[in-house]
């Protein structure tokens, strides 16, 4: 999968940020450009990871919906 990302230097934090507008603006950061990009790749993989199935009926009782 190829996605576009924005890589920026943050003077206040003294680190790079990497943001992917195509995937709901998921972002990450790092001390170097390479680290910020690798951290963003990890964040994207976690975002795209399937949600585990419910293991028991007890889990159903703990589910809630939140309107933001």
N, C-alpha and C positions, 0 to 999 in steps of 0.2 A: 504494500500500500504506500502510495506517495501522497503526502499532504504538504501544504505550504505552511511555513512558520515564520514568525517575526522574531528576530533576535535583536535585543537592545541592551545597551550598557546602562546600568542604574548607578549614577554617581553617588547618591546617598547611601545605598547599600553596598557599593563597591563590588557589584557582581553583575553577571549577565542574566537576563530573563529571556525565556523562549516561550512564545505563545502561538497556539494553533487556532486561528479564527474558524477554520472549517469544522472543528470538533468542539463546538460550544466554548471556544476560547480557553480550552484547557492550557495550563501553563506550568512552567517549572523554572528553576534557576540553577546557577552554578558559578564557581569562581572563574572558570574559563568558558569560552564559546563551546568547546567540545563537551565539557561537563554539563552545561545547560542543555545542549542538544541530546545527550545521552539520557539525562534525567527526564526530558520531555518524551523521549521514546518509551521509557519505562512507564510514565504516566499514561500515555496513549494505550499501551498494552493493557494496563490495569483497567482503563475505561472500557475497552472492548472485550474484556474477559467476561464470559457468561456468568450470570448470577446462579449460584448453587441451588439445586432443588430443595424444597422443604423436607427436612429429615423426619419430622414427626408432627402430629397434630398439635402438640404443645406450642410449636413455632407459630402456628396460625393465630393463636390467641395473643401473641406478642406483636403482631403486625398492626401498624397504624398508618393512616394517611395524613399527610401534612400539606396544607395549602400555603404556598408562599407567595 
